[in-house]
């Protein structure tokens, strides 16, 4: 690791030289990144499935409430 200074400008320019082999993620970094991506994709798919299921339940509940309201308004007991 070497620090160099710029002699032309008179301002020290910090330049850090790094061994490129020491900073690569390697196989472990690739595996961790791949597993993270798989986990995120599975979570997104699960979220979409749950939101779709919630929307269908809401639609069915609204239909049942509309049918119950229509039945209640057309029944002869409500006219009394």
N, CA, C and O atoms as a Tinker XYZ file with bonds, in Angstrom:
   320  protein
     1  N      0.852000   -1.171000    0.000000    73     2
     2  CA     0.000000    0.000000    0.000000    64     1     3
     3  C      0.900000    1.236000    0.000000    63     2     4     5
     4  O      1.721000    1.444000    0.893000    81     3
     5  N      0.711000    2.023000   -1.014000    73     3     6
     6  CA     1.549000    3.197000   -1.166000    64     5     7
     7  C      0.685000    4.444000   -1.287000    63     6     8     9
     8  O     -0.361000    4.431000   -1.936000    81     7
     9  N      1.131000    5.506000   -0.661000    73     7    10
    10  CA     0.483000    6.804000   -0.785000    64     9    11
    11  C      1.394000    7.679000   -1.650000    63    10    12    13
    12  O      2.593000    7.783000   -1.394000    81    11
    13  N      0.818000    8.299000   -2.663000    73    11    14
    14  CA     1.628000    9.176000   -3.505000    64    13    15
    15  C      1.100000   10.587000   -3.390000    63    14    16    17
    16  O     -0.081000   10.793000   -3.109000    81    15
    17  N      1.965000   11.556000   -3.603000    73    15    18
    18  CA     1.580000   12.960000   -3.511000    64    17    19
    19  C      1.852000   13.637000   -4.849000    63    18    20    21
    20  O      2.816000   13.311000   -5.541000    81    19
    21  N      1.009000   14.561000   -5.189000    73    19    22
    22  CA     1.178000   15.285000   -6.435000    64    21    23
    23  C      2.158000   16.432000   -6.216000    63    22    24    25
    24  O      1.883000   17.346000   -5.440000    81    23
    25  N      3.302000   16.385000   -6.898000    73    23    26
    26  CA     4.314000   17.432000   -6.749000    64    25    27
    27  C      4.017000   18.628000   -7.635000    63    26    28    29
    28  O      4.542000   19.716000   -7.397000    81    27
    29  N      3.188000   18.447000   -8.649000    73    27    30
    30  CA     2.915000   19.526000   -9.591000    64    29    31
    31  C      1.998000   20.575000   -8.971000    63    30    32    33
    32  O      2.279000   21.768000   -9.085000    81    31
    33  N      0.955000   20.183000   -8.343000    73    31    34
    34  CA    -0.012000   21.129000   -7.803000    64    33    35
    35  C      0.341000   21.573000   -6.397000    63    34    36    37
    36  O     -0.163000   22.597000   -5.934000    81    35
    37  N      1.164000   20.856000   -5.729000    73    35    38
    38  CA     1.506000   21.206000   -4.369000    64    37    39
    39  C      0.482000   20.716000   -3.369000    63    38    40    41
    40  O      0.705000   20.809000   -2.162000    81    39
    41  N     -0.639000   20.195000   -3.848000    73    39    42
    42  CA    -1.692000   19.662000   -2.982000    64    41    43
    43  C     -1.521000   18.153000   -2.934000    63    42    44    45
    44  O     -1.433000   17.499000   -3.974000    81    43
    45  N     -1.476000   17.619000   -1.768000    73    43    46
    46  CA    -1.311000   16.164000   -1.709000    64    45    47
    47  C     -2.545000   15.452000   -2.266000    63    46    48    49
    48  O     -3.661000   15.640000   -1.781000    81    47
    49  N     -2.323000   14.644000   -3.279000    73    47    50
    50  CA    -3.398000   13.835000   -3.857000    64    49    51
    51  C     -3.224000   12.424000   -3.330000    63    50    52    53
    52  O     -2.276000   11.728000   -3.692000    81    51
    53  N     -4.112000   12.023000   -2.504000    73    51    54
    54  CA    -3.999000   10.702000   -1.904000    64    53    55
    55  C     -4.408000    9.661000   -2.931000    63    54    56    57
    56  O     -5.522000    9.680000   -3.456000    81    55
    57  N     -3.508000    8.779000   -3.197000    73    55    58
    58  CA    -3.784000    7.711000   -4.151000    64    57    59
    59  C     -3.436000    6.411000   -3.461000    63    58    60    61
    60  O     -2.280000    6.154000   -3.122000    81    59
    61  N     -4.424000    5.623000   -3.267000    73    59    62
    62  CA    -4.261000    4.379000   -2.521000    64    61    63
    63  C     -4.210000    3.241000   -3.526000    63    62    64    65
    64  O     -5.177000    3.006000   -4.250000    81    63
    65  N     -3.099000    2.543000   -3.574000    73    63    66
    66  CA    -2.972000    1.423000   -4.496000    64    65    67
    67  C     -3.327000    0.146000   -3.754000    63    66    68    69
    68  O     -2.806000   -0.140000   -2.676000    81    67
    69  N     -4.229000   -0.614000   -4.364000    73    67    70
    70  CA    -4.755000   -1.811000   -3.724000    64    69    71
    71  C     -4.458000   -3.012000   -4.611000    63    70    72    73
    72  O     -4.517000   -2.934000   -5.838000    81    71
    73  N     -4.146000   -4.096000   -3.973000    73    71    74
    74  CA    -3.970000   -5.345000   -4.702000    64    73    75
    75  C     -5.335000   -5.819000   -5.179000    63    74    76    77
    76  O     -6.217000   -6.091000   -4.365000    81    75
    77  N     -5.516000   -5.921000   -6.500000    73    75    78
    78  CA    -6.835000   -6.260000   -7.048000    64    77    79
    79  C     -7.291000   -7.652000   -6.636000    63    78    80    81
    80  O     -8.495000   -7.900000   -6.568000    81    79
    81  N     -6.391000   -8.544000   -6.367000    73    79    82
    82  CA    -6.759000   -9.888000   -5.935000    64    81    83
    83  C     -7.317000   -9.903000   -4.521000    63    82    84    85
    84  O     -8.046000  -10.824000   -4.153000    81    83
    85  N     -6.986000   -8.901000   -3.733000    73    83    86
    86  CA    -7.430000   -8.862000   -2.347000    64    85    87
    87  C     -8.835000   -8.283000   -2.207000    63    86    88    89
    88  O     -9.464000   -8.472000   -1.165000    81    87
    89  N     -9.344000   -7.588000   -3.215000    73    87    90
    90  CA   -10.637000   -6.924000   -3.070000    64    89    91
    91  C    -11.744000   -7.553000   -3.919000    63    90    92    93
    92  O    -12.861000   -7.035000   -3.927000    81    91
    93  N    -11.481000   -8.623000   -4.615000    73    91    94
    94  CA   -12.531000   -9.264000   -5.402000    64    93    95
    95  C    -13.424000  -10.078000   -4.482000    63    94    96    97
    96  O    -12.949000  -10.656000   -3.504000    81    95
    97  N    -14.704000  -10.127000   -4.787000    73    95    98
    98  CA   -15.618000  -10.861000   -3.914000    64    97    99
    99  C    -15.414000  -12.372000   -3.981000    63    98   100   101
   100  O    -15.693000  -13.081000   -3.014000    81    99
   101  N    -14.939000  -12.853000   -5.093000    73    99   102
   102  CA   -14.680000  -14.277000   -5.217000    64   101   103
   103  C    -15.956000  -15.091000   -5.279000    63   102   104   105
   104  O    -17.046000  -14.562000   -5.494000    81   103
   105  N    -15.799000  -16.365000   -5.091000    73   103   106
   106  CA   -16.921000  -17.301000   -5.184000    64   105   107
   107  C    -17.912000  -17.078000   -4.048000    63   106   108   109
   108  O    -19.123000  -17.152000   -4.259000    81   107
   109  N    -17.419000  -16.812000   -2.871000    73   107   110
   110  CA   -18.301000  -16.608000   -1.718000    64   109   111
   111  C    -19.199000  -15.391000   -1.941000    63   110   112   113
   112  O    -20.396000  -15.439000   -1.655000    81   111
   113  N    -18.626000  -14.310000   -2.446000    73   111   114
   114  CA   -19.420000  -13.118000   -2.733000    64   113   115
   115  C    -20.484000  -13.393000   -3.784000    63   114   116   117
   116  O    -21.612000  -12.913000   -3.667000    81   115
   117  N    -20.136000  -14.159000   -4.807000    73   115   118
   118  CA   -21.110000  -14.513000   -5.837000    64   117   119
   119  C    -22.235000  -15.348000   -5.257000    63   118   120   121
   120  O    -23.406000  -15.094000   -5.542000    81   119
   121  N    -21.900000  -16.332000   -4.456000    73   119   122
   122  CA   -22.921000  -17.213000   -3.862000    64   121   123
   123  C    -23.845000  -16.424000   -2.948000    63   122   124   125
   124  O    -25.062000  -16.607000   -2.997000    81   123
   125  N    -23.291000  -15.551000   -2.117000    73   123   126
   126  CA   -24.113000  -14.748000   -1.212000    64   125   127
   127  C    -25.035000  -13.823000   -2.005000    63   126   128   129
   128  O    -26.212000  -13.688000   -1.671000    81   127
   129  N    -24.510000  -13.191000   -3.044000    73   127   130
   130  CA   -25.330000  -12.314000   -3.881000    64   129   131
   131  C    -26.431000  -13.104000   -4.575000    63   130   132   133
   132  O    -27.575000  -12.651000   -4.632000    81   131
   133  N    -26.106000  -14.270000   -5.099000    73   131   134
   134  CA   -27.091000  -15.112000   -5.773000    64   133   135
   135  C    -28.195000  -15.539000   -4.808000    63   134   136   137
   136  O    -29.375000  -15.486000   -5.154000    81   135
   137  N    -27.821000  -15.960000   -3.606000    73   135   138
   138  CA   -28.820000  -16.368000   -2.614000    64   137   139
   139  C    -29.693000  -15.188000   -2.195000    63   138   140   141
   140  O    -30.894000  -15.351000   -1.981000    81   139
   141  N    -29.103000  -14.012000   -2.078000    73   139   142
   142  CA   -29.868000  -12.814000   -1.739000    64   141   143
   143  C    -30.891000  -12.505000   -2.829000    63   142   144   145
   144  O    -32.039000  -12.180000   -2.528000    81   143
   145  N    -30.484000  -12.605000   -4.083000    73   143   146
   146  CA   -31.399000  -12.346000   -5.197000    64   145   147
   147  C    -32.529000  -13.362000   -5.214000    63   146   148   149
   148  O    -33.685000  -12.998000   -5.427000    81   147
   149  N    -32.210000  -14.631000   -4.993000    73   147   150
   150  CA   -33.246000  -15.672000   -4.950000    64   149   151
   151  C    -34.232000  -15.386000   -3.818000    63   150   152   153
   152  O    -35.441000  -15.520000   -4.007000    81   151
   153  N    -33.734000  -14.996000   -2.653000    73   151   154
   154  CA   -34.619000  -14.692000   -1.521000    64   153   155
   155  C    -35.533000  -13.518000   -1.843000    63   154   156   157
   156  O    -36.717000  -13.552000   -1.510000    81   155
   157  N    -35.008000  -12.488000   -2.480000    73   155   158
   158  CA   -35.828000  -11.319000   -2.825000    64   157   159
   159  C    -36.895000  -11.706000   -3.839000    63   158   160   161
   160  O    -38.043000  -11.281000   -3.712000    81   159
   161  N    -36.543000  -12.499000   -4.838000    73   159   162
   162  CA   -37.516000  -12.924000   -5.845000    64   161   163
   163  C    -38.623000  -13.743000   -5.195000    63   162   164   165
   164  O    -39.799000  -13.544000   -5.500000    81   163
   165  N    -38.262000  -14.659000   -4.306000    73   163   166
   166  CA   -39.283000  -15.467000   -3.626000    64   165   167
   167  C    -40.187000  -14.609000   -2.748000    63   166   168   169
   168  O    -41.394000  -14.846000   -2.686000    81   167
   169  N    -39.623000  -13.623000   -2.074000    73   167   170
   170  CA   -40.447000  -12.728000   -1.251000    64   169   171
   171  C    -41.407000  -11.903000   -2.112000    63   170   172   173
   172  O    -42.560000  -11.698000   -1.731000    81   171
   173  N    -40.942000  -11.434000   -3.258000    73   171   174
   174  CA   -41.813000  -10.662000   -4.149000    64   173   175
   175  C    -42.936000  -11.551000   -4.684000    63   174   176   177
   176  O    -44.086000  -11.115000   -4.734000    81   175
   177  N    -42.632000  -12.773000   -5.081000    73   175   178
   178  CA   -43.676000  -13.681000   -5.564000    64   177   179
   179  C    -44.702000  -13.975000   -4.471000    63   178   180   181
   180  O    -45.903000  -14.011000   -4.741000    81   179
   181  N    -44.240000  -14.184000   -3.251000    73   179   182
   182  CA   -45.153000  -14.432000   -2.139000    64   181   183
   183  C    -46.034000  -13.217000   -1.873000    63   182   184   185
   184  O    -47.229000  -13.361000   -1.615000    81   183
   185  N    -45.452000  -12.027000   -1.934000    73   183   186
   186  CA   -46.222000  -10.805000   -1.706000    64   185   187
   187  C    -47.297000  -10.635000   -2.777000    63   186   188   189
   188  O    -48.431000  -10.270000   -2.466000    81   187
   189  N    -46.946000  -10.896000   -4.035000    73   187   190
   190  CA   -47.916000  -10.771000   -5.120000    64   189   191
   191  C    -49.043000  -11.772000   -4.930000    63   190   192   193
   192  O    -50.210000  -11.437000   -5.135000    81   191
   193  N    -48.707000  -12.998000   -4.540000    73   191   194
   194  CA   -49.733000  -14.013000   -4.313000    64   193   195
   195  C    -50.682000  -13.593000   -3.187000    63   194   196   197
   196  O    -51.897000  -13.744000   -3.305000    81   195
   197  N    -50.127000  -13.071000   -2.107000    73   195   198
   198  CA   -50.973000  -12.650000   -0.982000    64   197   199
   199  C    -51.850000  -11.450000   -1.347000    63   198   200   201
   200  O    -53.006000  -11.382000   -0.932000    81   199
   201  N    -51.313000  -10.514000   -2.112000    73   199   202
   202  CA   -52.112000   -9.351000   -2.518000    64   201   203
   203  C    -53.247000   -9.771000   -3.455000    63   202   204   205
   204  O    -54.359000   -9.253000   -3.359000    81   203
   205  N    -52.964000  -10.709000   -4.359000    73   203   206
   206  CA   -54.000000  -11.209000   -5.260000    64   205   207
   207  C    -55.104000  -11.910000   -4.466000    63   206   208   209
   208  O    -56.290000  -11.713000   -4.727000    81   207
   209  N    -54.701000  -12.722000   -3.501000    73   207   210
   210  CA   -55.673000  -13.427000   -2.669000    64   209   211
   211  C    -56.524000  -12.434000   -1.882000    63   210   212   213
   212  O    -57.731000  -12.636000   -1.746000    81   211
   213  N    -55.927000  -11.379000   -1.366000    73   211   214
   214  CA   -56.660000  -10.353000   -0.623000    64   213   215
   215  C    -57.660000   -9.637000   -1.522000    63   214   216   217
   216  O    -58.785000   -9.358000   -1.106000    81   215
   217  N    -57.252000   -9.341000   -2.755000    73   215   218
   218  CA   -58.146000   -8.661000   -3.692000    64   217   219
   219  C    -59.347000   -9.541000   -4.024000    63   218   220   221
   220  O    -60.477000   -9.056000   -4.079000    81   219
   221  N    -59.103000  -10.846000   -4.249000    73   219   222
   222  CA   -60.214000  -11.751000   -4.548000    64   221   223
   223  C    -61.161000  -11.864000   -3.360000    63   222   224   225
   224  O    -62.378000  -11.884000   -3.540000    81   223
   225  N    -60.624000  -11.937000   -2.162000    73   223   226
   226  CA   -61.488000  -12.015000   -0.977000    64   225   227
   227  C    -62.332000  -10.758000   -0.827000    63   226   228   229
   228  O    -63.499000  -10.835000   -0.442000    81   227
   229  N    -61.755000   -9.613000   -1.127000    73   227   230
   230  CA   -62.500000   -8.349000   -1.048000    64   229   231
   231  C    -63.616000   -8.318000   -2.076000    63   230   232   233
   232  O    -64.728000   -7.885000   -1.774000    81   231
   233  N    -63.326000   -8.778000   -3.300000    73   231   234
   234  CA   -64.361000   -8.810000   -4.340000    64   233   235
   235  C    -65.501000   -9.741000   -3.956000    63   234   236   237
   236  O    -66.668000   -9.405000   -4.157000    81   235
   237  N    -65.184000  -10.889000   -3.415000    73   235   238
   238  CA   -66.222000  -11.849000   -3.015000    64   237   239
   239  C    -67.043000  -11.283000   -1.866000    63   238   240   241
   240  O    -68.266000  -11.421000   -1.854000    81   239
   241  N    -66.386000  -10.646000   -0.898000    73   239   242
   242  CA   -67.102000  -10.052000    0.231000    64   241   243
   243  C    -68.073000   -8.968000   -0.261000    63   242   244   245
   244  O    -69.208000   -8.886000    0.210000    81   243
   245  N    -67.619000   -8.140000   -1.210000    73   243   246
   246  CA   -68.491000   -7.087000   -1.750000    64   245   247
   247  C    -69.686000   -7.683000   -2.481000    63   246   248   249
   248  O    -70.805000   -7.181000   -2.364000    81   247
   249  N    -69.448000   -8.759000   -3.240000    73   247   250
   250  CA   -70.569000   -9.419000   -3.935000    64   249   251
   251  C    -71.575000   -9.986000   -2.936000    63   250   252   253
   252  O    -72.784000   -9.828000   -3.106000    81   251
   253  N    -71.068000  -10.648000   -1.893000    73   251   254
   254  CA   -71.968000  -11.231000   -0.898000    64   253   255
   255  C    -72.762000  -10.142000   -0.172000    63   254   256   257
   256  O    -73.950000  -10.317000    0.097000    81   255
   257  N    -72.113000   -9.022000    0.144000    73   255   258
   258  CA   -72.826000   -7.928000    0.799000    64   257   259
   259  C    -73.873000   -7.324000   -0.130000    63   258   260   261
   260  O    -74.961000   -6.960000    0.317000    81   259
   261  N    -73.556000   -7.214000   -1.413000    73   259   262
   262  CA   -74.521000   -6.677000   -2.376000    64   261   263
   263  C    -75.705000   -7.620000   -2.530000    63   262   264   265
   264  O    -76.849000   -7.172000   -2.603000    81   263
   265  N    -75.439000   -8.926000   -2.580000    73   263   266
   266  CA   -76.531000   -9.895000   -2.671000    64   265   267
   267  C    -77.400000   -9.860000   -1.417000    63   266   268   269
   268  O    -78.625000   -9.928000   -1.510000    81   267
   269  N    -76.777000   -9.754000   -0.252000    73   267   270
   270  CA   -77.536000   -9.703000    0.996000    64   269   271
   271  C    -78.374000   -8.429000    1.060000    63   270   272   273
   272  O    -79.510000   -8.461000    1.534000    81   271
   273  N    -77.830000   -7.316000    0.590000    73   271   274
   274  CA   -78.585000   -6.065000    0.600000    64   273   275
   275  C    -79.743000   -6.135000   -0.395000    63   274   276   277
   276  O    -80.836000   -5.645000   -0.110000    81   275
   277  N    -79.512000   -6.733000   -1.545000    73   275   278
   278  CA   -80.587000   -6.862000   -2.537000    64   277   279
   279  C    -81.674000   -7.801000   -2.033000    63   278   280   281
   280  O    -82.863000   -7.558000   -2.242000    81   279
   281  N    -81.264000   -8.859000   -1.377000    73   279   282
   282  CA   -82.239000   -9.801000   -0.833000    64   281   283
   283  C    -83.044000   -9.167000    0.297000    63   282   284   285
   284  O    -84.251000   -9.382000    0.409000    81   283
   285  N    -82.368000   -8.387000    1.127000    73   283   286
   286  CA   -83.054000   -7.738000    2.242000    64   285   287
   287  C    -84.027000   -6.687000    1.751000    63   286   288   289
   288  O    -85.085000   -6.503000    2.353000    81   287
   289  N    -83.696000   -5.989000    0.668000    73   287   290
   290  CA   -84.596000   -4.942000    0.169000    64   289   291
   291  C    -85.771000   -5.532000   -0.613000    63   290   292   293
   292  O    -86.808000   -4.879000   -0.730000    81   291
   293  N    -85.640000   -6.730000   -1.141000    73   291   294
   294  CA   -86.729000   -7.337000   -1.909000    64   293   295
   295  C    -87.600000   -8.277000   -1.076000    63   294   296   297
   296  O    -88.627000   -8.751000   -1.560000    81   295
   297  N    -87.210000   -8.550000    0.150000    73   295   298
   298  CA   -88.004000   -9.452000    0.976000    64   297   299
   299  C    -89.240000   -8.722000    1.490000    63   298   300   301
   300  O    -89.186000   -7.520000    1.749000    81   299
   301  N    -90.359000   -9.443000    1.640000    73   299   302
   302  CA   -91.604000   -8.801000    2.115000    64   301   303
   303  C    -91.532000   -8.370000    3.571000    63   302   304   305
   304  O    -92.317000   -7.516000    3.983000    81   303
   305  N    -90.642000   -8.912000    4.353000    73   303   306
   306  CA   -90.507000   -8.529000    5.749000    64   305   307
   307  C    -90.001000   -7.101000    5.896000    63   306   308   309
   308  O    -90.281000   -6.455000    6.905000    81   307
   309  N    -89.282000   -6.607000    4.937000    73   307   310
   310  CA   -88.729000   -5.256000    5.037000    64   309   311
   311  C    -89.796000   -4.197000    4.751000    63   310   312   313
   312  O    -89.602000   -3.027000    5.081000    81   311
   313  N    -90.931000   -4.595000    4.137000    73   311   314
   314  CA   -91.980000   -3.639000    3.817000    64   313   315
   315  C    -92.834000   -3.306000    5.046000    63   314   316   317
   316  O    -93.538000   -2.296000    5.043000    81   315
   317  N    -92.786000   -4.112000    6.064000    73   315   318
   318  CA   -93.637000   -3.890000    7.241000    64   317   319
   319  C    -93.168000   -2.798000    8.052000    63   318   320
   320  O    -93.774000   -2.485000    9.077000    81   319
